[in-house]
Amino acid sequence: TTSFIVYTNGNVVNTNGSYTTISDAKLKENIVSAGSQWDDIKAIQIRNWNFKVETGNETHRQIGPIAQEVEAICPGLVFEIPDRDQDGNETGEVTKGINQSVLYMKAVKALQEAMERIETLESEMAAVKAQLA
């Protein structure tokens, strides 16, 4: 039974749609609440784009951030992979990528902040309506 496939176009497919990480508290230390992610998430531009034909990647329209733009806001989210020639030798150039899993967690934190702001506004609006009634 095939349960995990990596395709040549870069897609990864598994049978249950679950991608996990070890997260047990017994393995961690220095656990503190994350600070605000509001400004970072608000500043990250989500773009539409497609790969250039010469990359050999599929050229369909995609959505997502651009590494150089993210790097200016959150340098820790960006990593570099050395470019190599056909013989496997480094060319001196790099290709940048984004640690998507950390970006997602930043977005979850920002969503929690947004939910708190909405709940506060709802409470304030209810109080104003009660005063007007």
Distance bins in CASP14 RR format, pairs under 12 A and 6 or more apart:
PFRMAT RR
TARGET T0000
AUTHOR 0000-0000-0000
RMODE 2
METHOD distances of the structure
MODEL  1
1 14 0 0 0 0 0 1 0 0 0 0 0
1 15 0 0 0 0 1 0 0 0 0 0 0
2 13 0 0 0 0 1 0 0 0 0 0 0
2 14 0 0 0 0 1 0 0 0 0 0 0
2 15 1 0 0 1 0 0 0 0 0 0 0
3 12 0 0 0 0 0 1 0 0 0 0 0
3 13 0 0 0 0 1 0 0 0 0 0 0
3 14 1 0 0 1 0 0 0 0 0 0 0
3 15 1 0 1 0 0 0 0 0 0 0 0
3 16 0 0 0 0 1 0 0 0 0 0 0
3 17 0 0 0 0 0 1 0 0 0 0 0
3 18 0 0 0 0 0 1 0 0 0 0 0
4 11 0 0 0 0 0 1 0 0 0 0 0
4 12 1 0 0 1 0 0 0 0 0 0 0
4 13 1 0 0 1 0 0 0 0 0 0 0
4 14 1 0 1 0 0 0 0 0 0 0 0
4 15 1 0 0 1 0 0 0 0 0 0 0
4 16 0 0 0 0 1 0 0 0 0 0 0
4 17 0 0 0 0 0 1 0 0 0 0 0
4 18 0 0 0 0 0 1 0 0 0 0 0
4 19 0 0 0 0 0 1 0 0 0 0 0
5 11 0 0 0 0 1 0 0 0 0 0 0
5 12 1 0 0 1 0 0 0 0 0 0 0
5 13 1 0 1 0 0 0 0 0 0 0 0
5 14 1 0 0 1 0 0 0 0 0 0 0
5 15 0 0 0 0 1 0 0 0 0 0 0
5 17 0 0 0 0 0 1 0 0 0 0 0
6 12 1 0 1 0 0 0 0 0 0 0 0
6 13 0 0 0 0 1 0 0 0 0 0 0
6 14 0 0 0 0 1 0 0 0 0 0 0
7 13 1 0 0 1 0 0 0 0 0 0 0
7 57 0 0 0 0 0 1 0 0 0 0 0
7 58 0 0 0 0 0 1 0 0 0 0 0
8 56 0 0 0 0 1 0 0 0 0 0 0
8 57 0 0 0 0 1 0 0 0 0 0 0
8 58 0 0 0 0 1 0 0 0 0 0 0
9 51 0 0 0 0 0 1 0 0 0 0 0
9 55 0 0 0 0 0 1 0 0 0 0 0
9 56 0 0 0 0 1 0 0 0 0 0 0
9 57 1 0 0 1 0 0 0 0 0 0 0
9 58 1 0 1 0 0 0 0 0 0 0 0
9 59 0 0 0 0 0 1 0 0 0 0 0
9 60 0 0 0 0 1 0 0 0 0 0 0
9 62 0 0 0 0 0 1 0 0 0 0 0
10 51 0 0 0 0 0 1 0 0 0 0 0
10 55 0 0 0 0 0 1 0 0 0 0 0
10 56 0 0 0 0 0 1 0 0 0 0 0
10 57 0 0 0 0 1 0 0 0 0 0 0
10 58 0 0 0 0 1 0 0 0 0 0 0
11 57 0 0 0 0 0 1 0 0 0 0 0
11 58 0 0 0 0 1 0 0 0 0 0 0
11 60 0 0 0 0 0 1 0 0 0 0 0
11 62 0 0 0 0 0 1 0 0 0 0 0
12 18 0 0 0 0 0 1 0 0 0 0 0
12 19 0 0 0 0 1 0 0 0 0 0 0
12 100 0 0 0 0 0 1 0 0 0 0 0
13 19 0 0 0 0 0 1 0 0 0 0 0
14 20 0 0 0 0 0 1 0 0 0 0 0
19 100 0 0 0 0 0 1 0 0 0 0 0
19 101 0 0 0 0 1 0 0 0 0 0 0
19 104 0 0 0 0 0 1 0 0 0 0 0
20 101 0 0 0 0 0 1 0 0 0 0 0
21 27 0 0 0 0 0 1 0 0 0 0 0
21 28 0 0 0 0 0 1 0 0 0 0 0
21 101 1 0 0 1 0 0 0 0 0 0 0
21 102 0 0 0 0 0 1 0 0 0 0 0
21 104 0 0 0 0 0 1 0 0 0 0 0
21 105 0 0 0 0 1 0 0 0 0 0 0
22 28 0 0 0 0 1 0 0 0 0 0 0
23 31 0 0 0 0 0 1 0 0 0 0 0
23 101 0 0 0 0 0 1 0 0 0 0 0
23 105 0 0 0 0 0 1 0 0 0 0 0
24 31 0 0 0 0 0 1 0 0 0 0 0
25 31 1 0 0 1 0 0 0 0 0 0 0
33 109 0 0 0 0 1 0 0 0 0 0 0
33 112 0 0 0 0 0 1 0 0 0 0 0
33 113 0 0 0 0 0 1 0 0 0 0 0
34 40 0 0 0 0 0 1 0 0 0 0 0
34 102 0 0 0 0 0 1 0 0 0 0 0
34 105 1 0 0 1 0 0 0 0 0 0 0
34 106 0 0 0 0 1 0 0 0 0 0 0
34 107 0 0 0 0 0 1 0 0 0 0 0
34 108 0 0 0 0 1 0 0 0 0 0 0
34 109 1 0 1 0 0 0 0 0 0 0 0
34 110 0 0 0 0 0 1 0 0 0 0 0
34 112 0 0 0 0 1 0 0 0 0 0 0
34 113 0 0 0 0 0 1 0 0 0 0 0
35 41 0 0 0 0 0 1 0 0 0 0 0
35 105 0 0 0 0 0 1 0 0 0 0 0
35 106 0 0 0 0 1 0 0 0 0 0 0
35 109 1 0 0 1 0 0 0 0 0 0 0
35 110 0 0 0 0 0 1 0 0 0 0 0
35 112 0 0 0 0 0 1 0 0 0 0 0
35 113 0 0 0 0 1 0 0 0 0 0 0
36 42 0 0 0 0 0 1 0 0 0 0 0
36 106 0 0 0 0 0 1 0 0 0 0 0
36 109 1 0 0 1 0 0 0 0 0 0 0
36 110 1 0 0 1 0 0 0 0 0 0 0
36 112 0 0 0 0 0 1 0 0 0 0 0
36 113 1 0 0 1 0 0 0 0 0 0 0
36 114 0 0 0 0 0 1 0 0 0 0 0
36 116 0 0 0 0 0 1 0 0 0 0 0
36 117 0 0 0 0 0 1 0 0 0 0 0
37 43 0 0 0 0 0 1 0 0 0 0 0
37 44 0 0 0 0 0 1 0 0 0 0 0
37 73 0 0 0 0 0 1 0 0 0 0 0
37 74 0 0 0 0 1 0 0 0 0 0 0
37 77 0 0 0 0 0 1 0 0 0 0 0
37 102 0 0 0 0 0 1 0 0 0 0 0
37 103 0 0 0 0 1 0 0 0 0 0 0
37 104 0 0 0 0 0 1 0 0 0 0 0
37 105 0 0 0 0 1 0 0 0 0 0 0
37 106 1 0 1 0 0 0 0 0 0 0 0
37 107 1 0 0 1 0 0 0 0 0 0 0
37 108 0 0 0 0 1 0 0 0 0 0 0
37 109 1 0 1 0 0 0 0 0 0 0 0
37 110 1 0 1 0 0 0 0 0 0 0 0
37 111 0 0 0 0 1 0 0 0 0 0 0
37 112 0 0 0 0 1 0 0 0 0 0 0
37 113 1 0 0 1 0 0 0 0 0 0 0
37 114 0 0 0 0 0 1 0 0 0 0 0
38 44 0 0 0 0 0 1 0 0 0 0 0
38 106 0 0 0 0 1 0 0 0 0 0 0
38 107 0 0 0 0 0 1 0 0 0 0 0
38 109 0 0 0 0 1 0 0 0 0 0 0
38 110 1 0 1 0 0 0 0 0 0 0 0
38 111 0 0 0 0 1 0 0 0 0 0 0
38 112 0 0 0 0 1 0 0 0 0 0 0
38 113 1 0 1 0 0 0 0 0 0 0 0
38 114 1 0 0 1 0 0 0 0 0 0 0
38 115 0 0 0 0 0 1 0 0 0 0 0
38 116 0 0 0 0 0 1 0 0 0 0 0
38 117 0 0 0 0 1 0 0 0 0 0 0
39 73 0 0 0 0 1 0 0 0 0 0 0
39 74 0 0 0 0 0 1 0 0 0 0 0
39 106 0 0 0 0 0 1 0 0 0 0 0
39 109 0 0 0 0 0 1 0 0 0 0 0
39 110 0 0 0 0 1 0 0 0 0 0 0
39 113 0 0 0 0 0 1 0 0 0 0 0
40 65 0 0 0 0 0 1 0 0 0 0 0
40 70 0 0 0 0 1 0 0 0 0 0 0
40 72 0 0 0 0 0 1 0 0 0 0 0
40 73 1 0 1 0 0 0 0 0 0 0 0
40 74 1 0 1 0 0 0 0 0 0 0 0
40 75 0 0 0 0 0 1 0 0 0 0 0
40 76 0 0 0 0 0 1 0 0 0 0 0
40 77 0 0 0 0 1 0 0 0 0 0 0
40 102 0 0 0 0 0 1 0 0 0 0 0
40 103 0 0 0 0 1 0 0 0 0 0 0
40 105 0 0 0 0 0 1 0 0 0 0 0
40 106 1 0 1 0 0 0 0 0 0 0 0
40 107 0 0 0 0 1 0 0 0 0 0 0
40 109 0 0 0 0 1 0 0 0 0 0 0
40 110 1 0 0 1 0 0 0 0 0 0 0
40 113 0 0 0 0 0 1 0 0 0 0 0
41 65 0 0 0 0 0 1 0 0 0 0 0
41 70 0 0 0 0 0 1 0 0 0 0 0
41 73 0 0 0 0 1 0 0 0 0 0 0
41 74 0 0 0 0 1 0 0 0 0 0 0
41 77 0 0 0 0 0 1 0 0 0 0 0
41 102 0 0 0 0 0 1 0 0 0 0 0
41 103 0 0 0 0 1 0 0 0 0 0 0
41 104 0 0 0 0 0 1 0 0 0 0 0
41 105 0 0 0 0 0 1 0 0 0 0 0
41 106 1 0 1 0 0 0 0 0 0 0 0
41 107 1 0 1 0 0 0 0 0 0 0 0
41 108 0 0 0 0 1 0 0 0 0 0 0
41 109 0 0 0 0 1 0 0 0 0 0 0
41 110 1 1 0 0 0 0 0 0 0 0 0
41 111 0 0 0 0 1 0 0 0 0 0 0
41 112 0 0 0 0 0 1 0 0 0 0 0
41 113 0 0 0 0 1 0 0 0 0 0 0
41 114 0 0 0 0 1 0 0 0 0 0 0
42 73 0 0 0 0 1 0 0 0 0 0 0
42 74 0 0 0 0 0 1 0 0 0 0 0
42 106 0 0 0 0 0 1 0 0 0 0 0
42 107 0 0 0 0 0 1 0 0 0 0 0
42 110 1 0 0 1 0 0 0 0 0 0 0
42 111 0 0 0 0 0 1 0 0 0 0 0
42 113 0 0 0 0 0 1 0 0 0 0 0
42 114 0 0 0 0 1 0 0 0 0 0 0
43 65 0 0 0 0 0 1 0 0 0 0 0
43 69 0 0 0 0 1 0 0 0 0 0 0
43 70 0 0 0 0 1 0 0 0 0 0 0
43 71 0 0 0 0 0 1 0 0 0 0 0
43 72 0 0 0 0 1 0 0 0 0 0 0
43 73 1 0 1 0 0 0 0 0 0 0 0
43 74 0 0 0 0 1 0 0 0 0 0 0
43 77 0 0 0 0 0 1 0 0 0 0 0
43 106 0 0 0 0 0 1 0 0 0 0 0
43 110 0 0 0 0 0 1 0 0 0 0 0
44 64 0 0 0 0 1 0 0 0 0 0 0
44 65 1 0 1 0 0 0 0 0 0 0 0
44 66 0 0 0 0 1 0 0 0 0 0 0
44 67 0 0 0 0 0 1 0 0 0 0 0
44 68 0 0 0 0 0 1 0 0 0 0 0
44 69 1 0 0 1 0 0 0 0 0 0 0
44 70 1 0 1 0 0 0 0 0 0 0 0
44 71 0 0 0 0 0 1 0 0 0 0 0
44 72 0 0 0 0 1 0 0 0 0 0 0
44 73 1 0 1 0 0 0 0 0 0 0 0
44 74 1 0 0 1 0 0 0 0 0 0 0
44 77 0 0 0 0 1 0 0 0 0 0 0
44 78 0 0 0 0 0 1 0 0 0 0 0
44 98 0 0 0 0 1 0 0 0 0 0 0
44 100 0 0 0 0 0 1 0 0 0 0 0
44 102 0 0 0 0 0 1 0 0 0 0 0
44 103 1 0 0 1 0 0 0 0 0 0 0
44 104 0 0 0 0 0 1 0 0 0 0 0
44 106 0 0 0 0 1 0 0 0 0 0 0
44 107 0 0 0 0 1 0 0 0 0 0 0
44 110 0 0 0 0 1 0 0 0 0 0 0
45 63 0 0 0 0 0 1 0 0 0 0 0
45 64 0 0 0 0 1 0 0 0 0 0 0
45 65 1 0 0 1 0 0 0 0 0 0 0
45 66 1 0 0 1 0 0 0 0 0 0 0
45 67 0 0 0 0 0 1 0 0 0 0 0
45 68 0 0 0 0 0 1 0 0 0 0 0
45 69 1 0 1 0 0 0 0 0 0 0 0
45 70 0 0 0 0 1 0 0 0 0 0 0
45 72 0 0 0 0 0 1 0 0 0 0 0
45 73 0 0 0 0 1 0 0 0 0 0 0
46 62 0 0 0 0 0 1 0 0 0 0 0
46 63 1 0 0 1 0 0 0 0 0 0 0
46 64 1 0 1 0 0 0 0 0 0 0 0
46 65 1 0 0 1 0 0 0 0 0 0 0
46 66 0 0 0 0 1 0 0 0 0 0 0
46 69 0 0 0 0 1 0 0 0 0 0 0
46 70 0 0 0 0 0 1 0 0 0 0 0
46 98 0 0 0 0 0 1 0 0 0 0 0
46 103 0 0 0 0 0 1 0 0 0 0 0
46 107 0 0 0 0 0 1 0 0 0 0 0
47 61 0 0 0 0 0 1 0 0 0 0 0
47 62 0 0 0 0 1 0 0 0 0 0 0
47 63 1 0 0 1 0 0 0 0 0 0 0
47 64 1 0 1 0 0 0 0 0 0 0 0
47 65 1 0 0 1 0 0 0 0 0 0 0
47 66 1 0 1 0 0 0 0 0 0 0 0
47 67 0 0 0 0 0 1 0 0 0 0 0
47 68 0 0 0 0 0 1 0 0 0 0 0
47 69 1 0 0 1 0 0 0 0 0 0 0
47 70 0 0 0 0 0 1 0 0 0 0 0
48 60 0 0 0 0 0 1 0 0 0 0 0
48 61 1 0 1 0 0 0 0 0 0 0 0
48 62 1 0 0 1 0 0 0 0 0 0 0
48 63 1 0 1 0 0 0 0 0 0 0 0
48 64 1 0 0 1 0 0 0 0 0 0 0
48 65 0 0 0 0 0 1 0 0 0 0 0
48 66 0 0 0 0 0 1 0 0 0 0 0
49 55 0 0 0 0 0 1 0 0 0 0 0
49 57 0 0 0 0 0 1 0 0 0 0 0
49 59 0 0 0 0 0 1 0 0 0 0 0
49 60 0 0 0 0 0 1 0 0 0 0 0
49 61 1 0 0 1 0 0 0 0 0 0 0
49 62 1 0 1 0 0 0 0 0 0 0 0
49 63 1 0 0 1 0 0 0 0 0 0 0
49 64 1 0 0 1 0 0 0 0 0 0 0
49 65 0 0 0 0 1 0 0 0 0 0 0
49 66 1 0 0 1 0 0 0 0 0 0 0
49 67 0 0 0 0 0 1 0 0 0 0 0
49 69 0 0 0 0 0 1 0 0 0 0 0
50 56 0 0 0 0 0 1 0 0 0 0 0
50 57 0 0 0 0 1 0 0 0 0 0 0
50 58 0 0 0 0 1 0 0 0 0 0 0
50 59 1 0 1 0 0 0 0 0 0 0 0
50 60 1 0 0 1 0 0 0 0 0 0 0
50 61 1 0 1 0 0 0 0 0 0 0 0
50 62 1 0 0 1 0 0 0 0 0 0 0
50 63 0 0 0 0 0 1 0 0 0 0 0
50 64 0 0 0 0 0 1 0 0 0 0 0
51 57 1 1 0 0 0 0 0 0 0 0 0
51 58 1 0 0 1 0 0 0 0 0 0 0
51 59 1 0 1 0 0 0 0 0 0 0 0
51 60 0 0 0 0 1 0 0 0 0 0 0
51 61 0 0 0 0 0 1 0 0 0 0 0
51 62 1 0 0 1 0 0 0 0 0 0 0
51 95 0 0 0 0 0 1 0 0 0 0 0
52 58 0 0 0 0 0 1 0 0 0 0 0
52 59 1 0 0 1 0 0 0 0 0 0 0
53 59 1 0 1 0 0 0 0 0 0 0 0
53 60 0 0 0 0 0 1 0 0 0 0 0
55 83 0 0 0 0 0 1 0 0 0 0 0
55 95 0 0 0 0 1 0 0 0 0 0 0
57 95 0 0 0 0 0 1 0 0 0 0 0
64 70 0 0 0 0 1 0 0 0 0 0 0
64 97 0 0 0 0 0 1 0 0 0 0 0
64 98 0 0 0 0 1 0 0 0 0 0 0
64 100 0 0 0 0 1 0 0 0 0 0 0
64 103 0 0 0 0 1 0 0 0 0 0 0
65 71 0 0 0 0 1 0 0 0 0 0 0
65 72 0 0 0 0 0 1 0 0 0 0 0
65 73 0 0 0 0 1 0 0 0 0 0 0
65 74 0 0 0 0 1 0 0 0 0 0 0
65 77 0 0 0 0 1 0 0 0 0 0 0
65 78 0 0 0 0 1 0 0 0 0 0 0
65 96 0 0 0 0 0 1 0 0 0 0 0
65 97 0 0 0 0 1 0 0 0 0 0 0
65 98 1 0 0 1 0 0 0 0 0 0 0
65 99 0 0 0 0 0 1 0 0 0 0 0
65 100 0 0 0 0 1 0 0 0 0 0 0
65 103 1 0 0 1 0 0 0 0 0 0 0
65 104 0 0 0 0 0 1 0 0 0 0 0
65 106 0 0 0 0 0 1 0 0 0 0 0
65 107 0 0 0 0 0 1 0 0 0 0 0
66 72 0 0 0 0 0 1 0 0 0 0 0
66 73 0 0 0 0 0 1 0 0 0 0 0
66 77 0 0 0 0 0 1 0 0 0 0 0
66 78 0 0 0 0 0 1 0 0 0 0 0
66 96 0 0 0 0 1 0 0 0 0 0 0
66 97 0 0 0 0 1 0 0 0 0 0 0
66 98 0 0 0 0 1 0 0 0 0 0 0
67 73 0 0 0 0 0 1 0 0 0 0 0
67 74 0 0 0 0 0 1 0 0 0 0 0
67 75 0 0 0 0 0 1 0 0 0 0 0
67 76 0 0 0 0 0 1 0 0 0 0 0
67 77 0 0 0 0 1 0 0 0 0 0 0
67 78 1 0 1 0 0 0 0 0 0 0 0
67 79 0 0 0 0 1 0 0 0 0 0 0
67 80 0 0 0 0 1 0 0 0 0 0 0
67 81 0 0 0 0 0 1 0 0 0 0 0
67 94 0 0 0 0 0 1 0 0 0 0 0
67 95 0 0 0 0 1 0 0 0 0 0 0
67 96 1 1 0 0 0 0 0 0 0 0 0
67 97 1 0 1 0 0 0 0 0 0 0 0
67 98 1 0 1 0 0 0 0 0 0 0 0
67 99 0 0 0 0 0 1 0 0 0 0 0
67 100 0 0 0 0 0 1 0 0 0 0 0
67 103 0 0 0 0 0 1 0 0 0 0 0
68 74 0 0 0 0 0 1 0 0 0 0 0
68 75 0 0 0 0 0 1 0 0 0 0 0
68 77 0 0 0 0 0 1 0 0 0 0 0
68 78 1 0 0 1 0 0 0 0 0 0 0
68 80 0 0 0 0 0 1 0 0 0 0 0
68 94 0 0 0 0 0 1 0 0 0 0 0
68 95 0 0 0 0 0 1 0 0 0 0 0
68 96 1 0 0 1 0 0 0 0 0 0 0
68 97 0 0 0 0 1 0 0 0 0 0 0
68 98 0 0 0 0 0 1 0 0 0 0 0
69 75 0 0 0 0 0 1 0 0 0 0 0
69 77 0 0 0 0 0 1 0 0 0 0 0
69 78 0 0 0 0 1 0 0 0 0 0 0
69 96 0 0 0 0 0 1 0 0 0 0 0
69 97 0 0 0 0 0 1 0 0 0 0 0
69 98 0 0 0 0 1 0 0 0 0 0 0
70 76 0 0 0 0 1 0 0 0 0 0 0
70 77 1 0 1 0 0 0 0 0 0 0 0
70 78 1 0 1 0 0 0 0 0 0 0 0
70 79 0 0 0 0 0 1 0 0 0 0 0
70 96 0 0 0 0 1 0 0 0 0 0 0
70 97 0 0 0 0 1 0 0 0 0 0 0
70 98 1 0 1 0 0 0 0 0 0 0 0
70 99 0 0 0 0 1 0 0 0 0 0 0
70 100 0 0 0 0 0 1 0 0 0 0 0
70 102 0 0 0 0 0 1 0 0 0 0 0
70 103 1 0 0 1 0 0 0 0 0 0 0
70 106 0 0 0 0 0 1 0 0 0 0 0
71 77 1 0 0 1 0 0 0 0 0 0 0
71 78 1 0 1 0 0 0 0 0 0 0 0
71 79 0 0 0 0 1 0 0 0 0 0 0
71 80 0 0 0 0 1 0 0 0 0 0 0
71 94 0 0 0 0 0 1 0 0 0 0 0
71 96 1 0 0 1 0 0 0 0 0 0 0
71 97 0 0 0 0 1 0 0 0 0 0 0
71 98 0 0 0 0 1 0 0 0 0 0 0
71 99 0 0 0 0 0 1 0 0 0 0 0
72 78 0 0 0 0 1 0 0 0 0 0 0
72 96 0 0 0 0 0 1 0 0 0 0 0
73 98 0 0 0 0 0 1 0 0 0 0 0
73 103 0 0 0 0 0 1 0 0 0 0 0
73 106 0 0 0 0 0 1 0 0 0 0 0
74 98 0 0 0 0 1 0 0 0 0 0 0
74 99 0 0 0 0 1 0 0 0 0 0 0
74 102 0 0 0 0 1 0 0 0 0 0 0
74 103 1 0 0 1 0 0 0 0 0 0 0
74 105 0 0 0 0 0 1 0 0 0 0 0
74 106 1 0 0 1 0 0 0 0 0 0 0
74 107 0 0 0 0 0 1 0 0 0 0 0
75 96 0 0 0 0 0 1 0 0 0 0 0
75 97 0 0 0 0 0 1 0 0 0 0 0
75 98 0 0 0 0 0 1 0 0 0 0 0
75 99 0 0 0 0 0 1 0 0 0 0 0
75 102 0 0 0 0 0 1 0 0 0 0 0
76 96 0 0 0 0 0 1 0 0 0 0 0
76 97 0 0 0 0 0 1 0 0 0 0 0
76 98 0 0 0 0 1 0 0 0 0 0 0
76 99 1 0 0 1 0 0 0 0 0 0 0
76 102 1 0 0 1 0 0 0 0 0 0 0
76 103 0 0 0 0 0 1 0 0 0 0 0
76 106 0 0 0 0 0 1 0 0 0 0 0
77 96 0 0 0 0 0 1 0 0 0 0 0
77 97 0 0 0 0 1 0 0 0 0 0 0
77 98 1 0 1 0 0 0 0 0 0 0 0
77 99 1 0 1 0 0 0 0 0 0 0 0
77 100 0 0 0 0 1 0 0 0 0 0 0
77 101 0 0 0 0 1 0 0 0 0 0 0
77 102 1 0 1 0 0 0 0 0 0 0 0
77 103 1 0 1 0 0 0 0 0 0 0 0
77 104 0 0 0 0 0 1 0 0 0 0 0
77 105 0 0 0 0 0 1 0 0 0 0 0
77 106 1 0 0 1 0 0 0 0 0 0 0
77 107 0 0 0 0 0 1 0 0 0 0 0
78 94 0 0 0 0 0 1 0 0 0 0 0
78 95 0 0 0 0 0 1 0 0 0 0 0
78 96 1 0 1 0 0 0 0 0 0 0 0
78 97 1 0 1 0 0 0 0 0 0 0 0
78 98 1 0 0 1 0 0 0 0 0 0 0
78 99 1 0 0 1 0 0 0 0 0 0 0
78 100 0 0 0 0 0 1 0 0 0 0 0
78 102 0 0 0 0 0 1 0 0 0 0 0
78 103 0 0 0 0 0 1 0 0 0 0 0
79 94 0 0 0 0 1 0 0 0 0 0 0
79 95 0 0 0 0 1 0 0 0 0 0 0
79 96 1 0 0 1 0 0 0 0 0 0 0
79 97 1 0 1 0 0 0 0 0 0 0 0
79 98 1 0 0 1 0 0 0 0 0 0 0
79 99 1 0 0 1 0 0 0 0 0 0 0
79 100 0 0 0 0 0 1 0 0 0 0 0
79 101 0 0 0 0 0 1 0 0 0 0 0
79 102 0 0 0 0 0 1 0 0 0 0 0
80 90 0 0 0 0 0 1 0 0 0 0 0
80 92 0 0 0 0 0 1 0 0 0 0 0
80 93 0 0 0 0 1 0 0 0 0 0 0
80 94 1 0 1 0 0 0 0 0 0 0 0
80 95 1 0 0 1 0 0 0 0 0 0 0
80 96 1 0 1 0 0 0 0 0 0 0 0
80 97 1 0 0 1 0 0 0 0 0 0 0
80 98 0 0 0 0 0 1 0 0 0 0 0
80 99 0 0 0 0 0 1 0 0 0 0 0
81 90 0 0 0 0 0 1 0 0 0 0 0
81 91 0 0 0 0 0 1 0 0 0 0 0
81 92 0 0 0 0 0 1 0 0 0 0 0
81 93 0 0 0 0 0 1 0 0 0 0 0
81 94 1 0 0 1 0 0 0 0 0 0 0
81 95 1 0 1 0 0 0 0 0 0 0 0
81 96 1 0 0 1 0 0 0 0 0 0 0
81 97 1 0 0 1 0 0 0 0 0 0 0
81 98 0 0 0 0 0 1 0 0 0 0 0
82 88 0 0 0 0 1 0 0 0 0 0 0
82 89 0 0 0 0 1 0 0 0 0 0 0
82 90 1 0 1 0 0 0 0 0 0 0 0
82 91 1 0 0 1 0 0 0 0 0 0 0
82 92 1 0 0 1 0 0 0 0 0 0 0
82 93 1 0 0 1 0 0 0 0 0 0 0
82 94 1 0 1 0 0 0 0 0 0 0 0
82 95 0 0 0 0 1 0 0 0 0 0 0
82 96 0 0 0 0 0 1 0 0 0 0 0
83 89 0 0 0 0 1 0 0 0 0 0 0
83 90 1 0 0 1 0 0 0 0 0 0 0
83 91 1 0 1 0 0 0 0 0 0 0 0
83 92 1 0 0 1 0 0 0 0 0 0 0
83 93 1 0 1 0 0 0 0 0 0 0 0
83 94 1 0 0 1 0 0 0 0 0 0 0
83 95 1 0 1 0 0 0 0 0 0 0 0
83 96 0 0 0 0 0 1 0 0 0 0 0
84 90 1 0 1 0 0 0 0 0 0 0 0
84 91 1 0 0 1 0 0 0 0 0 0 0
84 92 0 0 0 0 1 0 0 0 0 0 0
84 93 0 0 0 0 1 0 0 0 0 0 0
84 94 0 0 0 0 0 1 0 0 0 0 0
84 95 0 0 0 0 1 0 0 0 0 0 0
85 91 1 0 1 0 0 0 0 0 0 0 0
85 92 0 0 0 0 1 0 0 0 0 0 0
85 93 0 0 0 0 0 1 0 0 0 0 0
97 103 0 0 0 0 0 1 0 0 0 0 0
98 104 0 0 0 0 0 1 0 0 0 0 0
98 106 0 0 0 0 0 1 0 0 0 0 0
99 105 0 0 0 0 1 0 0 0 0 0 0
99 106 0 0 0 0 0 1 0 0 0 0 0
100 106 0 0 0 0 0 1 0 0 0 0 0
100 107 0 0 0 0 0 1 0 0 0 0 0
101 107 0 0 0 0 0 1 0 0 0 0 0
101 108 0 0 0 0 0 1 0 0 0 0 0
102 108 0 0 0 0 0 1 0 0 0 0 0
102 109 0 0 0 0 0 1 0 0 0 0 0
103 109 0 0 0 0 0 1 0 0 0 0 0
103 110 0 0 0 0 0 1 0 0 0 0 0
104 110 0 0 0 0 0 1 0 0 0 0 0
104 111 0 0 0 0 0 1 0 0 0 0 0
105 111 0 0 0 0 0 1 0 0 0 0 0
105 112 0 0 0 0 0 1 0 0 0 0 0
106 112 0 0 0 0 0 1 0 0 0 0 0
106 113 0 0 0 0 0 1 0 0 0 0 0
107 113 0 0 0 0 0 1 0 0 0 0 0
107 114 0 0 0 0 0 1 0 0 0 0 0
108 114 0 0 0 0 0 1 0 0 0 0 0
108 115 0 0 0 0 0 1 0 0 0 0 0
109 115 0 0 0 0 0 1 0 0 0 0 0
109 116 0 0 0 0 0 1 0 0 0 0 0
110 116 0 0 0 0 0 1 0 0 0 0 0
110 117 0 0 0 0 0 1 0 0 0 0 0
111 117 0 0 0 0 0 1 0 0 0 0 0
111 118 0 0 0 0 0 1 0 0 0 0 0
112 118 0 0 0 0 0 1 0 0 0 0 0
112 119 0 0 0 0 0 1 0 0 0 0 0
113 119 0 0 0 0 0 1 0 0 0 0 0
113 120 0 0 0 0 0 1 0 0 0 0 0
114 120 0 0 0 0 0 1 0 0 0 0 0
114 121 0 0 0 0 0 1 0 0 0 0 0
115 121 0 0 0 0 0 1 0 0 0 0 0
115 122 0 0 0 0 0 1 0 0 0 0 0
116 122 0 0 0 0 0 1 0 0 0 0 0
116 123 0 0 0 0 0 1 0 0 0 0 0
117 123 0 0 0 0 0 1 0 0 0 0 0
117 124 0 0 0 0 0 1 0 0 0 0 0
118 124 0 0 0 0 0 1 0 0 0 0 0
118 125 0 0 0 0 0 1 0 0 0 0 0
119 125 0 0 0 0 0 1 0 0 0 0 0
119 126 0 0 0 0 0 1 0 0 0 0 0
120 126 0 0 0 0 0 1 0 0 0 0 0
120 127 0 0 0 0 0 1 0 0 0 0 0
121 127 0 0 0 0 0 1 0 0 0 0 0
121 128 0 0 0 0 0 1 0 0 0 0 0
122 128 0 0 0 0 0 1 0 0 0 0 0
122 129 0 0 0 0 0 1 0 0 0 0 0
123 129 0 0 0 0 0 1 0 0 0 0 0
123 130 0 0 0 0 0 1 0 0 0 0 0
124 130 0 0 0 0 0 1 0 0 0 0 0
124 131 0 0 0 0 0 1 0 0 0 0 0
125 131 0 0 0 0 0 1 0 0 0 0 0
125 132 0 0 0 0 0 1 0 0 0 0 0
126 132 0 0 0 0 0 1 0 0 0 0 0
126 133 0 0 0 0 0 1 0 0 0 0 0
127 133 0 0 0 0 0 1 0 0 0 0 0
END
